[in-house]
Amino acid sequence: MTLLGLRLRAWLGWGQHPTYLRLQSDLATKAFILYALIFSLTPLALSALPYVTRYHSLPTRLPADGIRSVLYSETFIWLAGIFIFVLPIVTRRLLVRRSAASQIGRIYGRCFAVVLEPPDRMFARIGASREMAEWYSIPLEWDRLVAPSEDQLELDVLAATGWVERVRRFGSQAGELSCPAPTEDEVQSVPRSRPATPDEFREALEAQEELERELRTELERERRGEASKEERQQMRRYARRASVGAAQTPRMIAAGAWSFVLLGILLGTIWPVGYIVIVMLFPHSVRHSIRHSANNDIALAVIAIFTVVGICLIGYGVKLLRLSRRLRRLSPSPPDSVTGEIVCWMPYWDNFSSGSFQKRGETVIKLRAVDGNERIFRIPIRYLHRVRRRGAWVCVTYQPVAERVLDVAYAEEPVTASTGDEPERL
């Protein structure tokens, strides 16, 4: 199954507990009602606005053009509403109904593939063999146990929705993680069908205060690992110097370069040439319009601006093409790896980041290797949860030429010769 299919299944409710599915379905129903009321009346109001502005009264009937435009816009609005709201509502309610007659089963197998989906989940293909393996949606924090290996895994799965309650790993890195089934009180607030009693109000207030304390503690813990002002300046200079080569593959750089070149040709060549062709084919009409509209200077200024912008885009695209060719020529070199302790980190985002701005982009880290040397790397968003902690030991695999990070794995702190202590597992 492709990544798009996995994301679509997760969007429709697969891999979640029935309690969450029921709550999300109720919220989506309320949102769809509000969406239908607002966006269904908006086209009617916009079509009647010119008549009201002119005659200061509501029209008794709309003209044919107004009715046609309203029908087109209403059709698009309802199709979008069905896809965004109705389809997830129906699938989640069906999953909830199926889960009522389903029980949690236990499966065994190996993990053959993992796809990280920050910031909260990952997809793992687990089964007795590669042909019989199926995909499961599990929390992202379980990637320490769920990874492609020869070790056997034990999963407790709700077959109706694909929700994984517990995972246990056997072998050299044995461990167990669980996600208890949520209750209605944990996902819903005090019912609003009746006024809350003083005890319920006090319990809800205490729960809210406890949640705020936990959030402040978590934010403070993360903030302690962030870089100082001087360290941020140093890492930001490295990120700007490394630029696109450390963030994207040569193929993606070449695709972006050709996009810049084609856009530059469109703006800097086709627009001025098209204007010149129109002037040559219809000289009398063009001169008549220019003489009467007095827009000759404006037209020339617009053409000049588009030409300059097009030339700049073509030049930047050629620069990226040369960079992609150089990286492709040097890419056959084998990847290198370095193991060390994270000294500090900072969130970073630019036009070449692998993640979006809403997902807080990439992470730039300073790593102190075992030999004492410090290195700086741009970490993709899929490894964000592994590097945003000061003092964590990780193994970074990267391309030596552009220093593009290929993989980030957990590592163990080496044993010191003075104490001989066992390595601490993160």
N, C-alpha and C positions, 0 to 999 in steps of 0.2 A: 504494500500500500504506500502511496506517495505521501509526502509531507503535507500537501494540500488536503488530501483525504483525511489524514489524522486531525488536522486543525479543524476541518469541517465537522467531523464527528464530535470533537470536544466542544465546538460551538453549539451543537445541537443537544448537548447534555451528557454525552457518553463519558464515563469515568468519574461521575460525581455521585454523591450519596442521595437517596430519594428525598431526604429532608431538604437539602439544598435545592434540589430540582423543583420541589413543590413551592418553596419560597420564591425562587427565581421566576417560576411560571406565574405566580400571583403578581409579582412586581411588573413583569412584562405585560400582563393583561391590563393593568392600570395605565402603564405607559402607552399602550396601543390605543386605548380609549381617548387619552389626552391628545395623542398624535392625530387620530381621526377627526376629532372635533376641531383642532386648530387648522390642519392643512386641508381639510375638506371645505371649510368656509372661506379660506384665504383666496382661492381663485375666483369664487363668486364675488367677494368683496372687491377684488382688483378689477374685475370686468365691469362692475357697476360703478366704480369710482369716477370715471370720466362723466357719466351721465349725472351723477349726484353733484359733481363739481360745477357742471354747466347749468343744470336746471334746478338744483337744490331740492331734489326729491328723488325717491326711489323709482326705477323704471318698472313699468307693468310687465314688460317682456324684453328679453335680450335679443339683439340682432343675431343673424345666422353666424357671422364671424365670431361674435362673443361666445355663443353656445359651442361652436367648434373648438375654440381655444380652451374653454372650461373643460370640455370632455377630454381633450388631449392631456391637460395637466392633471385632471382627476384620475385618469387611467394610470399615468405614471406614478402618482402619489400612492394609489391603492396597491399597485404592483410592488412598489418599494416597501410599503407597510406590511404586505403579506410575507415578503421575503425576510424582512428584518425582525418582525414581531410574531406573526401568526405561525410561521413554520417552526421556530424554536419553541413556542408555547405548545403546539400540538405534539412535537416529539418528546418534550419533557414530561407532559402529562401521560403520554403512552408509556414512557419508561417508568414513571411512578406507578402506574397501574400494573405493569408487568412485575415490578419489584415486590408487590404485595404478596404474590404467590411464589416468590423465589427465595432461596436460602443461600447463605454463604458457603461456597465450596472451597476445597483445598487442592491446589495444583502444584506439581513439581516440574522442574526443568532448569535449563541453562539460559543465560542471557546472551543473545546473539548480536543485538544491535541496540544502540541508545541514541535518541535525538533529544537534545536539551532545548527546552522552550522557556527561557526566562520570561518573567521573574518568578513563576510559581509552580511550574510543572515540567515534566519530562515524559517522553514516550520510550518504552522499553519493549523489545520483542523477546518474549520468553516462551519456552516450550521444551518438550522432550527432545525434539530434533528441529533442524532448520526448516523442514517442510511443514511440521505441525505447529511451529511457534506462532503465537498471536501477539498483537500489540496491546499494551496496557498503558493507561495514563496514571502516573504516580507523582507524588510531591518531589520537587526538585532537590530537597534536602536529603533524599534517599540515594543520591548518586554515589555515596561512599560504599554502599552495599550492592546496588544494582549497577553492574558494569559488565561489559563483555569479558567473559572468563570461562574457565573450565569448572568453576565451583557450582554446586547445585543450589537452587533457590526453592524456597517454600512460600507460596502466596495464598492468602485467604481473600477470595474474590467473590463479590456479589455478581452472579452471572447475568442478571437482568440488565444492569446498568454498567458493568465493568469496573465498579468501584473496588479498589484494593484496600483492604483493612489492615493487613499485616504482611510483612515480608521478613523472611529469615534466610540467612546465608550460612551454608556449611563450608568447611574447608579451612584454609590458612587464615583467611580474614573473616572468621565467623562473627555474626552479629545479628541483631533483631531490632526492627523498628515497626511501630504500629501507629495507626491513626484511628482512635476510638470513634465509634458511630456517634454523630452529634444528635442531641435531643432538640425538641421543639423550643425549649427554653433558651438554648444556646444560640439559636439562629433567629429567633423572633423576640421582640420586645414584649412588654406587658400588653395584653389584649386591650383594645380601645373600645370594645363593646360595652364596657362598664368602667366607672371611675376606679382608679387604682387605690388600694387600701394603703394606710400609712406603712405597713410592713413591706408591701410590694414596692412602694416608692423608695423606701430606705434601702432595700436590697438592690434595686436598679441603680440608685445613686452610688452605693458602695461598689457595685460591679463596674460602673463607668469610671470611678476614681481609680480602681485597681488597673483597669485597662490603660488609663492615661499614665499611671506610674510605670507600667511595663513599657509603653511606647517611649517615655522619656529616658528610661534606662537603656533601651535599645539604641535610641538616637545618640545618647551620650557614649555608648560603647563604640558605635561606628565612628563618631567624631574623634575619639581618641586615636583612631588609626589613620585619620586623614593627614595629609601632608601640611607642613607649615608654609608660610608665605614664600620663603626662599626656596623650599623644595618644590612648591608648585611652579614657581618661575622656571626652575631648572627643568622640570618634567614637561612643562608646556613648550619650552624651546626645543626639547628633543622631539615632541610630537609634531611640531611644525616642521622641523628639519626632515624627519622621516616621511611625513606627509602621506601621499597616496600609496607609496610602495609598501609601507608597513601595515596598511589597512585592507587593501584589496588584492585580488589575484591578477596576474598579467592579462588574463582573458577579460575580466571585468573592466580593467583599465582601458584595454583596447576598445571595448564596446562603448564606454563613456567617451573616449576620444573621437570615435566615429560619429557619435551623436553631436558632439560639439562642432565637428567639421561640417556635417550636413546642416545643422542649424545656422552656422555662419554663412554657408553658401546660400541658404534660403533668404537670410536677412540682408546679406551684403552683396548678393549678385542678382538674384531673381527679382527682388523688389525694384532696384534702380533700372535693370535691363527692361523689366516689364513697363515701367513708366516711360522709358525712351521709346519702346516699340509703340506704345499707345500714341505718343506725340508724333511719331513718324507716320503711323497709319491714319490718324485722324487729326491732322494739324489744325484745320479750321475750327473744329469744335473745341479742341483743347485751348487754342489761343482765345477763342471767344469766352470760354469759362474762366480762364485766368484773368482776362482783361476786366471782366465784370465782377468777379469775386475778390479780386485783389489778394489772392492767396499764393502768388508765385513764390514769394520769399519763404512762406511757411512750408510749402511743398518741397522746396530745395533743402531747407533745413532738416526736415524729416528724412529725406533721402540721404543726406550727409550723415545724420546720426545713425541710421540703420546700416549704412556702409561701414562706418567706423566700428560699430558693435560687431558686425559680421566678420570683419578682418580680425578683430581681437579674438573672437571665438574660434576662427580657423587657426590662428596662431597657437592658442592654448591647446586645441585638439591635436595639432602636429606635435607639440611638446609632449603630450601624454602618449601619443603613438611611439615616439622615440623612447620614452621611458618603458613602455610595455615591451618593446622589442629588446631592449637591453636586459630587462628582468627575465624575459623568456629565454634569452640566450644563456643567462647565468643560472637559471632555475634548476637545471639538472644536478647541481651540486647537492650532496646528501644533507638532510636536515641535521641540525645540532641541538643539543639540550643542555640546560644548566639547572642545577638544583640549589636552592637557597632560601633564605628567610625574607619575608616581606618587611621592608623597613617602613614604607609609607605608601599611600595610594591617593589618587584624586580622580574624580569623574571627569571625563573629557568627551567632547562632541564637536565635530566639524563636518564639512560637506562630504568627506570620504569615510566617515565612521560606519561600522558595520551595523549599528543599531540606530533606531530613531531617537529624536530628542525626547519624546514622551517616555521612552524606556531608559532615559538617563545616559544613553550612549555608551561609549567604551570606558575602560578604566586604565589609567596609566599608573604603573607601579614601579617602585624602586626596589630591586632585589639585591640582597647581599649574599653572594655565593659562598660556598664552603671555603674557598681560598681567600676570602676577605674582599674580593673585588665587588664593586657595586655596578649593577646593570639596570637599565630602564627599558621597559617594554610597554607596547600598546596591547592591551588584552581585549579580545572581542567580548561582546555582551553575553554570549552564552556561557562564559566562564566567570561572570561577575560575582557569583556567590562563593567562589573559591579563593578570591584574591582580596576581597575587601575586609581584611582582618590583619592588623599589625601582629607580627610574630608568627604568622602561619608559614609552614614550610611547604613549598610547591616545587614541581619540576616543570619547567617551561621548555617546550619544543618549538623551534623556530627555524626559518630559512636564514642562512648566514648572510646572504647578499642584502636583502631588504629588511632583515630582522622582522619578518612577518610571522606572528605567532600562529602556530598550527595546532597546538594542544597545550592544556594546562592540567596537570594531574596532582593529586595530593602526594606529599612525600613525608617521610619520617625524619625527625631531627637526628642528626648523626650522634653517635656515642662519643662523649668527650673522654680523652685519655686520662684526665686527672681524676674523675669521679667514677667512670665506668658504669654510669647509670644506664638503665635501659632507655631506648628512645621513646619519647612521648608521642602517642598517637593523637592526631588532631581529631 
